[in-house]
C-alpha cells in the first residue's frame, strides 16, 4: 500500500517514505531473492510440462500413462479419458471450437446473460454466451441479437459482443423462424442458394445446422412446451454431415415432415412431471437451475431418454445456464436456446 502511495505522488514532490525504509517501518526484515540458474530451469520446465499435458489430453482418448522429460525432470501424466481444455482450444481457433461437435463423454457448461438495458434493448435484447472455467471464471464465446425490421424472428450470432452485423467478419450464423414462431431453422454464415448466381465464386452455400419445431399449444391448455430438434448426423470420424439444401424441398423441416430421416438425428425435450405439493411441473436439473420458467427445458435422444444432451434454465432474472454434450456443437446449442427466448403466439 505504501509503495503504491509513493508511486502516485508527482515527480516534483519528495516522497515521505522511500522503499528502502519500508521494511523497517513494517517490522519485517527485507530478504534478498537469490535466483539461480537451477531455479529458472525448474520454472521453465514446469511451464513446458503444463503445455505438454494439455496436448497429451487433447490428442488421445484413452491414454494410460505418458512419461515426459524436460530438463531432466520426469513426470507421469495419467488420463483415463479425454478431458476438454477450453482455453487451449479457444486460444488457437475459436470458430473451429464453436462449430465442432463436443467431445464424447463430456458435458460442457456455459452461461447466458441477457442485457435489456437501453432504449431498444427492452424489445431487442443482447444475449451473451460464456464458457464456465471454474473458480467463478468465464470465457466469452459469442453473442446474439434479434434483427430489427424483419418480417419474422431472425437472430444473428456473432463472435464479437458489439459487432452483430451480417456483413461483418464475426458473423457465424443465424436463427430464422416462421410467422407463428413455431418452427426455427439454424444456418451458418454461408449465402442463400437463391443468391448464388450473384455472389462471388468463392462464396459457399449456407449449411443447415439444426431445425426446431414447437408443438402448437394456444394459451397452454396442452401443458408445457413440446419441442423437437432435428440435427445433421455424425459420420464415423465424429464429424457433422454437411447438409446444404438447394431448394425448400430439401430442408431439414421438410425432410422431417416427410419422415425422410436419413443422415439425420431426432431429439426431443424431456416432459416434466407434475408435483402435487407445489402444483407445478418439475424437472431435475441437478442444481444447475434454481428458478422456474416456461423457457426451461431438457433435450434427450430417442435411443437413450435418460441421457441429457442439452439443458437450459434460469438462475437469475437475466442469467441462464446452458449445458450440452455430443453430438451438439456450441452454435447449435446456443441457437436452440435463442429459439426458447423468442415469444411464440401459438405456443403460449
Secondary structure, 3 states (H helix, E strand, C coil): CHHHHHHHCCCCCCCCCCHHHHHHHHCCCCCCCCCCHHHHHHHHHHHHHHHHHHHHHHHCCCEEEEEEEECCEEEEEEECCCCCCHHHHHHHCHHHHHHCCCCCCCCEEEEEEEECCCCCCCCCCEEEEEEEEECCEEEEEEEEEECCCCCCCEEEEECCCCCCCCCCCCEEEEEEECCCCCEEEEEECCECHHHHHHCCCCCCECCEEEEEEECCCHHHCCCCCCEEEEEECECCCCCECCCCCCCHHHCHHHHHHCCCCCCEEEEEECCCEEECCCCEEECCCCCCCCECCCCCEEEEECCCCCCEEEEEEEEECCEEEEEECCCCCHHHHHHHHHHHHCCCCCCC
